[in-house]
């Protein structure tokens, strides 16, 4: 990653955390300590997921997945990570997988009435392929999209 990209990600992260602090401060100033605590707990869960992402995948992949998570968040999608088996997948994911995942996310019709539209991403490996599974709740039933990449 070049230094410009690193600065951009750090700036975004700083902005997000400053926003979290403003929300907490607002709840506290309004005497809504219980809401402030709920919000702090949600931020703690978010940070724990980010930490797991950075510990579960190689650095190149972790950064790309984190960028994708931020991109999705800007579009009203809360991208959550499940199983991330990536021991042998780095090359195929960097060359092909991310573009395919972005396409699925971009094609989603996020309901405007939903406060939070959650999509779960899992990556599973077998000896000859890598599979990325994206899942979310559709209008009437769960929706699953699988992207299979040969290694």
Order of alpha helices (4+ residues) and beta strands (2+ residues): alpha-alpha-alpha-beta-alpha-beta-beta-beta
